[in-house]
């Protein structure tokens, strides 16, 4: 029984680490070597000749492994291969064979809004089944950088709305994450960055496609540089990814926030869906609405669970206002369903220069 488990474990490891073509080639070479040795068994002084040849081959292998291979690898690390554009199908093929890392850094990705998206997501699942960690970093759609990128793209992309495109990615990624097993979910994470990245990266294991954000067109339409992650350019982009990742907002926090409601009856923690407009939070949650209505003359205050330093009062946004219409549009873009009643989290002590729109409109 124990031997059988060891054999199965070895077979699984071999399938994960070795590609079928490599295994087939190794088996073929071993068979040919065995046939040749068997055919030469009657040669005079066979044992001595075999030892001499094996010794010479072993010495040559040592030279290749420890001298020549490092020199070749060092040369390859500095080599840059150019691609005329970002070929999503080609990148998906590389992800299918990834065993350690898949990373994406982009404003938003066409990988997640095309006919081949289903195949790419299947490739991610296969990579994660081989214990690869998947990290996707895209731009915060509510950040100033998103508005700036929309302006940079300009008329060449028919005034493409970066925020709308990002939110399409978000819906796909959120649905994909919800369908993952608990084990796979631990290897999959999406975060949002708010600073200008200037570069894009599509990485699989120790190689990556790197590009820079051009003015007037999408990064995927421009030249992609295929580099080793250990190369100077690969190291630079990887360090930028790590920096943005460290300060990024997890997708779970982007999709919902936890409010700490406080009144004379005590405090309650409530998870709420929300949208942001003009730098302010607008939540949509039936419990918050009911709590606000039941409080009557008792003023309800709230804090964000991740930042207890700021305190907010709750203010219902009138349904007939233009602000409400804007929030309905934002909510539908984010969650792909209709929103109805929104509550403004109004800071009790707004930061200097900050403003908020009251329910009467813009």
NORGILIN-V293663 format. One record per residue. N is the residue number from 1. RES is the residue in one letter. PHI is phi as a letter, one per 20 degrees, with the letter a starting at -180 (none if undefined). OMEGA is omega in radians with two decimals (* if undefined). D_LAST is the distance of its C-alpha to the last C-alpha in Angstrom with 2 decimals. Layout:
n & res & phi & omega & d_last
N & RES & PHI & OMEGA & D_LAST
N & RES & PHI & OMEGA & D_LAST
This chain:
n & res & phi & omega & d_last
1 & X & none & -3.12 & 73.09
2 & X & f & 3.11 & 71.93
3 & X & f & 3.12 & 73.16
4 & X & f & 3.12 & 71.26
5 & X & f & 3.14 & 67.99
6 & X & f & 3.13 & 68.64
7 & X & f & 3.12 & 69.33
8 & X & f & 3.12 & 66.13
9 & X & f & 3.12 & 64.11
10 & X & f & -3.14 & 65.72
11 & X & f & 3.11 & 65.03
12 & X & f & 3.13 & 61.31
13 & X & f & -3.12 & 61.14
14 & X & f & 3.14 & 62.97
15 & X & f & -3.14 & 60.67
16 & X & f & -3.01 & 57.58
17 & X & e & -3.05 & 58.98
18 & X & d & 3.10 & 61.19
19 & X & f & -3.10 & 60.28
20 & X & g & -3.12 & 62.72
21 & X & f & 3.14 & 63.95
22 & X & f & 3.14 & 64.84
23 & X & f & -3.14 & 66.74
24 & X & f & 3.14 & 68.57
25 & X & f & 3.14 & 69.61
26 & X & f & 3.12 & 70.87
27 & X & f & -3.14 & 72.89
28 & X & f & 3.12 & 74.38
29 & X & f & 3.14 & 75.43
30 & X & f & 3.12 & 76.97
31 & X & f & 3.13 & 78.95
32 & X & f & 3.11 & 80.23
33 & X & f & 3.12 & 81.27
34 & X & f & 3.13 & 83.14
35 & X & f & -3.14 & 84.93
36 & X & f & 3.12 & 86.01
37 & X & f & 3.12 & 87.30
38 & X & f & -3.13 & 89.18
39 & X & f & -3.10 & 90.71
40 & X & e & -3.02 & 91.90
41 & X & f & -3.10 & 93.45
42 & X & e & 3.11 & 97.01
43 & X & f & -3.14 & 96.60
44 & X & f & -3.14 & 99.14
45 & X & l & -3.08 & 97.86
46 & X & g & -3.09 & 94.60
47 & X & f & -3.12 & 93.36
48 & X & f & 3.11 & 93.86
49 & X & f & 3.13 & 92.24
50 & X & f & 3.14 & 89.25
51 & X & f & 3.14 & 88.82
52 & X & f & -3.12 & 89.09
53 & X & f & 3.12 & 86.48
54 & X & f & 3.12 & 84.06
55 & X & f & 3.11 & 84.46
56 & X & f & 3.13 & 83.70
57 & X & f & 3.13 & 80.66
58 & X & f & 3.11 & 79.39
59 & X & f & 3.11 & 79.78
60 & X & f & 3.12 & 77.91
61 & X & f & 3.12 & 75.08
62 & X & f & 3.12 & 74.78
63 & X & f & -3.13 & 74.54
64 & X & f & -3.05 & 71.86
65 & X & f & -2.99 & 69.76
66 & X & e & -3.12 & 69.95
67 & X & d & -3.02 & 70.40
68 & X & f & -3.11 & 69.32
69 & X & g & 3.09 & 66.31
70 & X & g & 3.12 & 64.52
71 & X & f & 3.12 & 65.08
72 & X & f & 3.14 & 63.65
73 & X & f & 3.14 & 60.65
74 & X & f & 3.11 & 59.97
75 & X & f & 3.13 & 60.08
76 & X & f & -3.13 & 57.74
77 & X & g & -3.12 & 55.18
78 & X & e & -3.11 & 54.72
79 & X & e & 3.13 & 54.66
80 & X & d & 3.09 & 51.44
81 & X & d & -3.09 & 51.25
82 & X & e & 2.99 & 48.77
83 & X & d & -3.08 & 46.94
84 & X & f & 3.13 & 45.43
85 & X & b & 3.11 & 42.37
86 & X & e & 3.14 & 41.23
87 & X & e & -3.06 & 43.38
88 & X & f & 3.13 & 41.72
89 & X & f & 3.13 & 44.86
90 & X & f & 3.11 & 47.06
91 & X & f & 3.10 & 44.92
92 & X & g & 3.10 & 45.00
93 & X & f & 3.13 & 48.80
94 & X & f & 3.14 & 48.87
95 & X & f & 3.12 & 46.75
96 & X & g & -3.09 & 49.27
97 & X & d & -3.11 & 51.91
98 & X & f & -3.11 & 49.90
99 & X & c & -3.07 & 51.55
100 & X & c & -3.02 & 49.73
101 & X & b & 2.90 & 46.24
102 & X & c & -3.12 & 43.44
103 & X & c & 3.09 & 40.41
104 & X & c & 3.03 & 37.45
105 & X & c & -3.13 & 35.03
106 & X & a & 3.02 & 32.49
107 & X & f & 2.92 & 28.85
108 & X & b & -3.02 & 29.30
109 & X & c & 3.03 & 32.61
110 & X & f & 3.06 & 33.87
111 & X & g & -3.00 & 36.52
112 & X & d & -3.13 & 34.14
113 & X & b & -3.10 & 33.06
114 & X & b & 3.14 & 36.31
115 & X & g & -3.12 & 39.43
116 & X & e & -3.09 & 41.22
117 & X & f & -3.13 & 38.71
118 & X & f & 3.12 & 40.94
119 & X & f & 3.11 & 43.92
120 & X & f & 3.12 & 42.11
121 & X & f & 3.07 & 41.10
122 & X & f & 3.08 & 44.72
123 & X & f & 3.09 & 45.83
124 & X & f & 3.14 & 43.69
125 & X & f & 3.12 & 45.37
126 & X & f & 3.12 & 48.78
127 & X & f & 3.14 & 48.05
128 & X & f & 3.07 & 46.97
129 & X & f & 3.06 & 50.16
130 & X & e & 3.06 & 52.01
131 & X & m & 3.05 & 50.16
132 & X & f & 3.08 & 47.80
133 & X & e & -3.13 & 44.58
134 & X & d & 3.12 & 41.43
135 & X & c & -3.12 & 38.46
136 & X & d & -3.06 & 35.38
137 & X & c & 3.13 & 32.79
138 & X & c & -3.00 & 29.63
139 & X & f & 3.06 & 26.43
140 & X & f & -3.07 & 23.58
141 & X & f & -3.13 & 20.91
142 & X & e & -3.09 & 18.09
143 & X & e & 3.06 & 19.83
144 & X & f & 3.14 & 19.35
145 & X & f & 3.11 & 22.75
146 & X & f & 3.10 & 21.56
147 & X & f & 3.12 & 19.02
148 & X & f & -3.14 & 21.90
149 & X & f & 3.07 & 24.35
150 & X & f & 3.11 & 22.30
151 & X & f & -3.13 & 22.37
152 & X & f & -3.13 & 26.10
153 & X & f & 2.98 & 26.96
154 & X & l & -3.01 & 25.63
155 & X & f & -3.12 & 26.98
156 & X & f & 3.11 & 30.24
157 & X & d & 3.12 & 28.72
158 & X & l & 3.12 & 26.70
159 & X & l & 3.10 & 23.45
160 & X & g & 3.14 & 24.10
161 & X & e & -3.10 & 21.19
162 & X & g & -3.12 & 22.75
163 & X & g & -3.14 & 20.42
164 & X & f & -3.13 & 21.43
165 & X & f & 3.11 & 25.06
166 & X & f & -3.10 & 25.12
167 & X & f & 3.02 & 23.87
168 & X & f & 3.06 & 26.66
169 & X & g & -3.08 & 29.07
170 & X & f & -3.11 & 27.76
171 & X & f & 3.12 & 28.45
172 & X & f & -3.11 & 31.93
173 & X & f & 3.13 & 32.79
174 & X & f & 3.11 & 31.64
175 & X & f & 3.13 & 33.74
176 & X & f & -3.13 & 36.64
177 & X & f & -3.13 & 36.64
178 & X & f & -3.12 & 36.64
179 & X & e & -3.12 & 39.76
180 & X & e & 3.01 & 41.72
181 & X & f & -3.12 & 44.61
182 & X & f & -3.13 & 44.41
183 & X & f & 3.14 & 46.69
184 & X & f & -3.12 & 44.72
185 & X & f & 3.10 & 41.40
186 & X & f & -3.13 & 42.85
187 & X & d & -3.07 & 43.33
188 & X & c & 3.14 & 39.88
189 & X & b & 3.09 & 36.72
190 & X & c & 3.07 & 33.36
191 & X & c & -3.12 & 31.17
192 & X & d & 3.09 & 28.01
193 & X & d & -3.07 & 28.05
194 & X & d & 3.10 & 25.23
195 & X & e & 3.12 & 27.35
196 & X & f & -3.10 & 28.52
197 & X & e & 3.13 & 31.79
198 & X & m & -3.11 & 33.06
199 & X & c & 3.00 & 35.67
200 & X & c & 3.13 & 36.15
201 & X & b & 3.02 & 39.04
202 & X & c & -2.98 & 40.68
203 & X & d & 2.95 & 43.57
204 & X & c & -3.11 & 46.43
205 & X & l & -3.04 & 49.06
206 & X & d & 3.09 & 50.31
207 & X & c & -3.09 & 48.87
208 & X & b & 2.94 & 45.42
209 & X & e & -3.07 & 43.67
210 & X & c & 3.08 & 41.71
211 & X & b & 3.11 & 39.42
212 & X & d & -3.08 & 36.94
213 & X & f & -3.14 & 33.42
214 & X & e & 3.07 & 33.89
215 & X & e & 3.03 & 31.49
216 & X & n & 3.08 & 30.70
217 & X & b & -3.12 & 32.22
218 & X & f & -3.10 & 32.38
219 & X & f & -3.12 & 34.78
220 & X & f & 3.13 & 36.82
221 & X & e & -3.11 & 37.77
222 & X & d & -3.11 & 39.45
223 & X & f & 3.07 & 42.66
224 & X & d & 3.13 & 43.11
225 & X & d & 3.10 & 45.62
226 & X & e & -3.04 & 47.69
227 & X & c & 2.94 & 48.96
228 & X & f & 3.12 & 50.67
229 & X & f & -3.12 & 48.43
230 & X & e & 3.13 & 51.17
231 & X & f & 3.13 & 51.04
232 & X & g & 3.13 & 49.38
233 & X & f & 3.11 & 46.37
234 & X & f & 3.11 & 46.15
235 & X & f & 3.14 & 46.37
236 & X & f & -3.11 & 43.60
237 & X & f & 3.12 & 41.14
238 & X & f & 3.10 & 42.25
239 & X & f & 3.09 & 41.64
240 & X & f & 3.09 & 38.10
241 & X & g & -3.10 & 37.55
242 & X & f & -3.14 & 38.97
243 & X & f & 3.12 & 36.76
244 & X & f & 3.14 & 33.52
245 & X & f & -3.10 & 34.86
246 & X & f & -3.12 & 35.64
247 & X & e & -3.08 & 32.07
248 & X & f & 3.12 & 30.51
249 & X & e & 3.12 & 28.67
250 & X & f & -3.10 & 30.75
251 & X & f & 3.13 & 29.41
252 & X & f & 3.11 & 30.05
253 & X & f & 3.11 & 27.63
254 & X & f & -3.09 & 25.02
255 & X & e & -3.13 & 25.32
256 & X & b & 3.04 & 25.32
257 & X & c & 3.11 & 25.03
258 & X & d & 3.09 & 27.23
259 & X & e & 2.98 & 25.85
260 & X & d & -3.12 & 28.26
261 & X & e & -3.12 & 27.41
262 & X & c & 2.99 & 29.09
263 & X & b & -3.07 & 29.94
264 & X & f & -3.12 & 33.21
265 & X & e & 3.12 & 34.76
266 & X & p & -3.14 & 34.52
267 & X & c & -3.13 & 32.53
268 & X & c & 3.07 & 31.89
269 & X & e & -3.08 & 30.96
270 & X & c & 3.03 & 28.67
271 & X & e & -3.01 & 27.85
272 & X & c & 2.90 & 24.39
273 & X & f & -3.04 & 22.64
274 & X & b & 2.94 & 19.23
275 & X & c & 3.11 & 16.52
276 & X & d & 3.09 & 14.78
277 & X & b & -3.11 & 11.31
278 & X & l & 3.09 & 10.56
279 & X & n & -3.11 & 14.03
280 & X & d & 3.14 & 13.71
281 & X & e & 3.02 & 15.75
282 & X & c & -3.07 & 14.87
283 & X & e & 3.04 & 18.27
284 & X & c & -3.10 & 19.64
285 & X & b & -3.08 & 23.09
286 & X & f & -3.14 & 25.03
287 & X & f & 3.13 & 27.01
288 & X & f & 3.11 & 24.08
289 & X & f & 3.14 & 22.69
290 & X & f & 3.14 & 26.23
291 & X & f & 3.13 & 26.78
292 & X & f & 3.13 & 23.67
293 & X & f & -3.12 & 24.77
294 & X & f & -3.10 & 28.34
295 & X & f & -3.13 & 27.65
296 & X & l & -3.08 & 26.74
297 & X & e & -3.13 & 27.09
298 & X & e & -3.10 & 27.91
299 & X & f & -3.14 & 25.01
300 & X & e & 3.08 & 24.75
301 & X & d & -3.11 & 24.38
302 & X & b & 2.97 & 24.38
303 & X & c & 2.96 & 25.40
304 & X & e & -3.05 & 25.33
305 & X & f & -3.12 & 28.95
306 & X & e & 3.13 & 29.13
307 & X & b & -3.08 & 27.79
308 & X & e & -3.09 & 28.88
309 & X & f & -3.13 & 28.23
310 & X & e & 3.13 & 24.55
311 & X & d & -3.06 & 23.79
312 & X & c & 2.90 & 20.71
313 & X & d & -3.06 & 19.95
314 & X & d & -3.09 & 18.60
315 & X & c & -3.13 & 15.71
316 & X & f & 3.10 & 15.28
317 & X & e & -3.12 & 11.97
318 & X & g & -3.07 & 12.39
319 & X & f & -3.09 & 13.48
320 & X & e & -3.07 & 12.12
321 & X & e & 3.06 & 8.35
322 & X & f & 3.07 & 6.61
323 & X & f & 3.14 & 6.23
324 & X & f & 3.13 & 9.92
325 & X & f & 3.10 & 10.73
326 & X & f & -3.12 & 9.77
327 & X & f & 3.08 & 11.86
328 & X & f & 3.12 & 14.59
329 & X & f & 3.13 & 14.90
330 & X & f & -3.10 & 15.20
331 & X & f & 3.14 & 17.63
332 & X & f & 3.13 & 19.73
333 & X & f & -3.08 & 20.08
334 & X & e & -3.01 & 21.27
335 & X & d & 3.13 & 23.50
336 & X & m & 3.02 & 24.31
337 & X & b & -3.04 & 23.73
338 & X & f & 2.98 & 21.19
339 & X & d & -3.07 & 19.09
340 & X & c & -3.05 & 18.32
341 & X & d & -3.08 & 17.36
342 & X & c & 3.13 & 15.49
343 & X & c & 3.10 & 15.94
344 & X & e & 2.96 & 14.03
345 & X & e & -3.06 & 16.65
346 & X & e & -3.13 & 15.65
347 & X & f & 3.11 & 18.12
348 & X & f & 3.07 & 20.33
349 & X & c & -3.09 & 20.99
350 & X & g & 3.08 & 18.25
351 & X & f & -3.09 & 19.80
352 & X & g & 3.13 & 20.00
353 & X & n & -3.12 & 17.08
354 & X & f & 3.11 & 14.81
355 & X & b & 3.06 & 11.38
356 & X & b & -3.10 & 9.30
357 & X & e & 3.12 & 6.09
358 & X & e & -3.01 & 7.70
359 & X & f & -3.11 & 8.30
360 & X & f & 3.10 & 7.11
361 & X & p & -3.06 & 3.77
362 & X & f & * & 0.00
